[in-house]
Structure formats: structure tokens, C-alpha cells
């Protein structure tokens, strides 16, 4: 199978795709995020997921444009430049946000994979997370490069799998969907909480904004930032709308908002459940594992590069995992495993919710102030600074 990389698509489409794959991991594929942040707020679920994508695009466009304008592409250099005289405070605060994200994202991946495996084969959740943990540990220590190379391809497979699941079920259950939409429209649904929940969703997604700016380096000009985010909104909003619409077929199922993997209920109540259930379950597990491996490998690499300067090599010249690599990987896998025991729904609703609130202080408010001051001509002149 040919792997997807930047050579297969234009840069702007490629960056839009990076945003897509960052947002749509196992937590989204399970349907849990859509229920917790959008669907439980009633009829506004037809609008608020799209609003969240637009908000995310605006902030990411601004960051990408700034990165290209000032030639700062790693998140530390970007933050030091962007926050200016306040960098000693906010650059370090962003490091804390990044660490929280590193703890939370693998934990959600653990919980998603564990919940899906428990639903699929009927063994206890704890045992499932142990199995997931062993696989993540081995893959992070020995097979990270393979997972990274396959990450984009795996994400596309998940996307195709979601469309294969949702589109037939939307068609087959269109009567239920329209009836449920009418029922939601007749119910009281305050718009304030619905909009705030969608903003919190957008905000915790922006916790990884510093990791996106590296891709601005490939832009030919800062105008590409706008183009990439237009493409991103089209793709992200389209997929999230289709997914939300499909889940409206089961919105009145008793206890569905407490189900960790709502998409499995949709499949079982719809068409093709005999072959769709194992397919989507395997894709969710693979996507969750891939996310956890990449996140844990990122922090392990930072620690190992800083403290373990010399890496031993095997007879083929490949770097062997050092003791520090194995110990650091083990520590972060255990940490993610322990956090995952809180369960998928609390992590999605509470964990990501708090991450969203923290991001407001570290990213959202400073960015808005920066936008206003830039519009007034007070800061961010067009001249370029030296890369750091």
C-alpha cells in the first residue's frame, strides 16, 4: 500500500489534511466527542460543529501566517517571537499546555481503544487497556518510525471507514433522522450553552496550535495560510456534519449519551452491522494506538535527545533503544494507562474541557489581543525577523 505524504498533494491541501488528522482521532471516530460537545445540546447540533471548525480555522490561519511572515516554525521559537516581551511567561505556560496535552491525548487513545475492544470481544475494560498498553509500549520503543510513516494513510482509512459507515446509515435511517430533528426543534434548547460547548471544543483543539506552525515552512507565501484553512474548513466541517447527522438517527436511544462508543450502536441499529462493526472497531483501535504512540514518542524523543547523547547501534547500523528510552516510554505509558482508568467519557468531557479552559488563558486571549494590536498597526510589522 502506497503511503500518503506531502509529495502526493499540494502544500495547502497537505496542511489542511494535517489539521484534519490532528482533530479526527479515535475520540471523534467513536462518536463520544460529538455527543458530549454538540448533540446533547439539541437542535443547535446542526450548526455548532461547523462553528467550531470556523473558530479553529481563524486562529490557525493567524498562527500559520505569523509563522511564515517571521520565519519561526518550531513552537518554542514561534511562541518566543509571537508573545514578545511576555514570552518568558506565555512560552513557558504553553509548555505546560503541551505537557497536559501529551498526558491527555494518549489517555483518551487508551480509553478509546480499551472501550472499543471491550465492546467488540466482551472482555473487561481494564484488561483491554492492559493489552493496548503493552502494544503501545512495544511499538513506541521499537516501531515508532513505521507508525509515523503510516499515520496519514491510517487516518485516511479511518475517514473512508467513517464515510462507509455513516452514508449508508444516513440513507437507510433518513426517516428516523428527520423525525428526530423535528423532535429536537420542538424542544427547548438554550443557544448559549450550545455555543459555549462548541467553543470549548474548538479551544481544546487549539492546544496543539504550536505544533501546526511547523508546516508553514513549506508555504510559498503567507497567503497560503488562508488557502489551507479554507480547504481545512471545507473538509473538517463536511465530515463533522455528516457524522453528527448520522448519529442523530440514534439520539433518542436510551442512555446513548453515556455510551463510550456511540457509533457501534448506530451500526448495530442500521445496515451492514455484521461486517461494519468489526471493521470500524479495528480502525478505531488502530487510530487510537497510532495517536498514543506518536504523542508518547514525541515526549520520549525530547527527553532522550536532551539527556542521552550517545545511542548504541545494532549490527545493521540502526539505533537501539537505550535504557533511558525504555524507562521513559514505560513511565509515560503507565501514566496514560492510569489516567485512562477514569474512562473515556470523563476524559472526553471533563479532561478536554479543562484543557479548553486553560487554552483560553494561554492561547485564545493573547491571540485576540495580538490580532487587535496588529489591526491597529501597533505590532507585527511586515518586516521579517531572524529565524531562531
C-alpha positions in Angstrom: 0.0 0.0 0.0 1.4 3.4 -1.0 1.8 5.7 1.9 0.5 9.3 1.6 2.9 12.1 2.0 3.4 15.7 1.1 4.6 14.8 -2.4 1.1 13.4 -3.2 -0.7 16.7 -2.7 -0.3 20.5 -2.8 1.2 22.1 0.3 -2.0 24.0 1.2 -4.1 20.8 0.9 -1.5 18.9 2.8 -1.6 21.4 5.7 -5.4 21.2 5.7 -5.1 17.5 5.9 -2.7 17.8 8.9 -5.4 19.8 10.7 -7.9 17.1 9.8 -5.9 14.2 11.1 -5.0 16.1 14.3 -8.7 16.7 15.1 -10.3 13.5 14.0 -8.7 10.7 16.0 -10.2 7.8 18.0 -12.2 10.1 20.3 -14.1 11.5 17.3 -14.3 8.2 15.4 -16.1 6.7 18.4 -18.7 9.4 18.3 -18.2 10.3 22.0 -16.9 13.8 21.4 -19.8 14.6 19.1 -22.4 13.6 21.7 -20.7 15.3 24.6 -19.9 18.7 22.9 -22.7 19.0 20.3 -25.6 16.6 20.2 -26.6 16.8 23.8 -27.5 20.4 23.3 -30.4 19.7 20.9 -31.2 21.2 17.6 -28.2 23.5 17.7 -26.1 20.5 16.9 -26.8 21.2 13.2 -24.8 24.4 13.5 -22.4 24.3 16.4 -19.9 21.7 15.0 -19.4 23.9 11.9 -19.0 26.9 14.1 -16.2 25.1 16.0 -14.4 24.5 12.7 -14.6 28.1 11.6 -13.2 29.3 15.0 -10.4 26.8 14.8 -9.6 27.9 11.3 -9.3 31.6 12.2 -6.8 31.1 15.0 -4.8 28.5 13.0 -4.7 30.9 9.9 -3.4 33.6 12.1 -0.7 31.4 13.6 0.4 30.0 10.2 0.5 33.4 8.6 2.6 34.8 11.5 5.0 31.8 11.3 5.6 32.3 7.6 5.9 36.1 7.9 8.5 35.8 10.7 10.2 32.6 9.7 9.6 30.8 13.0 8.5 27.2 12.6 9.1 25.2 15.8 6.6 26.0 18.5 9.2 27.4 21.0 10.7 29.8 18.6 7.2 30.7 17.3 6.0 31.4 20.9 9.1 33.4 21.8 8.5 35.6 18.8 4.7 35.8 19.0 4.4 36.6 22.7 7.2 39.2 22.5 8.1 40.8 25.9 5.6 38.4 27.5 7.3 35.3 26.1 9.0 34.4 29.4 5.5 33.9 30.9 3.4 32.6 28.0 6.0 30.5 26.2 6.5 28.5 29.4 2.8 28.4 30.0 2.3 26.9 26.6 4.9 24.2 27.5 2.5 23.3 30.4 -0.4 23.2 28.0 1.7 20.9 25.7 2.5 18.6 28.6 -1.1 18.4 29.6 -2.0 17.5 26.0 0.7 14.9 26.0 -0.8 13.3 29.1 -4.4 13.6 28.0 -4.3 12.6 24.3 -2.6 9.2 24.9 -5.0 8.6 27.8 -8.0 9.2 25.6 -6.4 6.9 23.0 -6.0 4.2 25.7 -9.7 4.7 26.8 -11.0 4.7 23.2 -9.1 1.6 22.2 -10.0 -0.2 25.5 -13.7 0.7 25.3 -13.8 -0.4 21.6 -12.0 -3.7 22.3 -14.3 -4.4 25.3 -17.4 -3.8 23.1 -16.0 -5.9 20.3 -14.8 -9.0 22.1 -16.6 -8.7 25.5 -13.6 -8.8 27.9 -13.2 -6.4 30.8 -12.2 -2.8 30.1 -9.2 -3.0 32.5 -7.8 -6.0 30.7 -8.3 -4.3 27.3 -6.3 -1.2 28.4 -3.5 -3.5 29.6 -3.4 -5.2 26.2 -3.5 -1.7 24.5 -0.7 -0.5 26.8 1.6 -3.5 26.0 1.1 -2.9 22.3 1.7 0.9 22.7 4.9 0.3 24.7 6.4 -2.2 22.3 5.5 -0.1 19.2 6.9 3.1 20.8 10.2 1.5 21.7 10.7 -0.5 18.5 8.3 0.5 15.8 7.7 4.3 16.0 9.1 5.0 12.5 6.6 2.6 10.9 3.7 4.1 12.7 4.7 7.6 11.8 5.1 6.8 8.2 1.7 5.1 8.1 -0.1 7.7 10.2 -1.6 9.8 7.3 -2.6 6.7 5.4 -4.2 5.2 8.5 -6.1 8.4 9.1 -7.4 8.3 5.5 -8.5 4.7 6.0 -10.4 5.8 9.2 -12.0 8.7 7.3 -13.1 6.3 4.5 -14.3 3.9 7.1 -16.4 6.6 8.7 -18.0 7.5 5.4 -18.7 3.9 4.6 -20.5 3.6 7.9 -22.3 6.9 8.0 -23.5 7.4 4.4 -25.4 4.1 4.1 -26.9 4.5 7.6 -28.0 8.1 6.8 -29.7 6.9 3.7 -31.3 3.9 5.4 -32.3 5.8 8.5 -33.3 9.1 6.9 -36.8 8.8 8.3 -35.5 8.5 11.9 -33.1 11.3 11.4 -35.7 13.8 10.1 -38.1 12.7 12.8 -35.5 13.3 15.5 -34.6 16.7 14.0 -38.2 17.7 14.2 -38.4 16.5 17.8 -35.3 18.3 18.7 -36.6 21.5 17.1 -39.7 21.3 19.2 -37.8 21.0 22.5 -36.3 23.9 24.5 -32.6 24.2 23.7 -30.9 27.4 25.0 -28.4 28.6 22.5 -25.9 30.0 25.0 -24.7 26.6 26.4 -24.6 25.1 22.9 -22.4 27.8 21.6 -20.1 27.8 24.6 -19.7 24.0 24.4 -18.7 24.3 20.7 -16.2 27.0 21.6 -14.7 24.8 24.4 -14.4 22.1 21.8 -12.6 24.5 19.4 -10.4 25.8 22.2 -9.0 22.4 23.3 -8.3 21.5 19.7 -6.2 24.7 19.6 -4.0 23.4 22.4 -1.9 21.8 19.6 -1.7 25.1 17.5 2.0 25.4 18.3 2.6 22.0 16.6 0.9 23.1 13.4 3.1 26.1 12.6 6.0 23.9 11.5 4.1 23.2 8.3 4.0 26.8 7.3 7.7 26.5 6.3 6.6 24.8 3.1 4.3 27.7 2.1 5.4 29.8 -0.9 3.9 32.9 0.8 1.8 33.8 3.8 -1.3 33.8 1.6 -1.1 30.0 1.6 -2.1 30.1 5.2 -5.6 31.4 4.3 -5.9 28.9 1.4 -5.0 26.0 3.5 -7.5 26.9 6.2 -10.3 27.4 3.6 -9.7 23.9 2.4 -9.5 22.7 6.0 -12.9 24.2 6.9 -14.5 22.6 3.9 -13.1 19.1 4.8 -13.5 19.3 8.5 -16.9 20.9 8.5 -18.1 18.4 5.9 -17.0 15.3 7.8 -18.2 16.5 11.2 -21.6 17.5 9.8 -22.1 14.1 8.1 -21.0 12.3 11.3 -23.3 14.4 13.5 -26.2 13.9 11.1 -25.7 10.2 11.1 -25.7 10.0 14.9 -29.0 11.8 15.1 -30.5 8.5 13.9 -29.9 7.2 17.4 -30.1 10.4 19.5 -33.3 9.1 21.3 -31.8 5.7 22.2 -32.0 5.4 26.0 -28.6 6.1 27.6 -26.9 6.8 24.3 -25.2 10.0 25.6 -23.5 7.8 28.2 -22.2 5.2 25.7 -18.4 5.4 25.2 -18.7 4.2 21.6 -22.0 5.5 20.2 -21.0 4.7 16.6 -21.3 1.0 17.4 -24.9 1.5 18.5 -25.6 3.3 15.2 -24.1 0.4 13.2 -26.0 -2.3 15.2 -29.3 -0.5 14.7 -28.6 0.2 11.0 -27.4 -1.6 7.9 -24.4 -3.9 7.4 -23.7 -4.4 11.1 -22.2 -7.9 10.6 -19.2 -6.6 8.7 -19.2 -2.9 9.6 -18.9 -3.5 13.4 -15.5 -5.3 13.3 -14.2 -3.0 10.6 -14.9 0.2 12.4 -13.8 -1.3 15.7 -10.4 -2.3 14.3 -10.0 1.1 12.6 -10.8 3.0 15.9 -8.3 0.8 17.8 -5.6 1.3 15.2 -6.2 5.1 15.1 -6.2 5.3 18.9 -2.9 3.3 19.2 -1.3 5.4 16.4 -2.3 8.6 18.3 -0.9 7.3 21.6 2.4 6.1 20.0 3.0 9.4 18.2 2.3 11.5 21.3 4.3 9.4 23.7 7.2 9.1 21.2 7.3 12.9 21.0 8.0 13.5 24.6 10.3 10.4 24.9 12.3 11.8 22.0 12.6 15.2 23.6 13.9 13.7 26.9 16.3 11.2 25.2 17.8 13.8 22.9 18.5 16.1 25.8 19.9 13.6 28.3 21.1 10.6 26.3 23.5 12.0 23.8 25.0 8.7 22.6 22.8 6.0 21.2 24.1 2.5 20.6 23.6 0.8 17.2 23.0 -2.8 16.2 24.8 -4.8 13.6 22.7 -3.2 10.8 23.6 0.3 12.0 20.1 1.1 13.3 19.8 2.9 16.6 19.0 0.5 19.5 16.6 1.7 22.2 18.6 2.9 25.2 17.7 2.3 28.8 16.5 5.9 29.1 14.2 5.3 26.1 12.7 2.2 27.6 12.3 3.7 31.1 10.8 7.0 29.8 8.4 5.1 27.5 7.4 2.9 30.3 6.7 5.8 32.7 4.5 7.7 30.1 2.7 4.5 29.1 1.9 3.8 32.8 0.8 7.4 33.3 -1.5 7.3 30.3 -2.8 3.9 31.5 -3.6 5.2 34.9 -5.4 8.3 33.6 -7.4 6.1 31.2 -8.9 4.2 34.1 -11.2 7.2 34.6 -13.0 6.1 31.5 -13.5 7.5 28.0 -16.4 9.8 28.7 -14.9 11.6 31.7 -11.7 12.2 29.8 -13.5 13.5 26.8 -16.0 15.7 28.7 -14.0 16.8 31.8 -10.4 16.3 30.7 -10.6 18.0 27.4 -13.0 20.6 28.9 -10.4 21.7 31.4 -7.8 21.7 28.7 -10.1 24.1 26.7 -10.3 26.4 29.7 -6.5 26.5 30.1 -6.1 27.2 26.4 -8.4 30.2 26.7 -5.8 31.9 29.0 -2.7 30.8 27.2 -3.8 30.9 23.5 -7.2 32.4 22.9 -7.0 35.7 24.9 -3.4 36.5 23.9 -4.1 35.8 20.2 -7.2 38.0 20.2 -5.2 40.8 21.8 -2.4 40.2 19.2 -5.0 40.4 16.4 -6.4 43.7 17.7 -3.0 45.3 18.1 -1.9 44.1 14.7 -5.0 45.6 13.1 -4.2 48.9 14.8 -0.7 48.8 13.5 0.9 48.6 16.9 2.7 45.3 16.4 3.6 42.7 13.8 5.0 44.9 11.1 5.6 43.2 7.8 9.4 43.1 8.1 10.7 39.7 8.9 12.7 38.7 11.9 15.6 36.3 12.0 14.8 32.6 12.4 15.6 31.2 15.8 
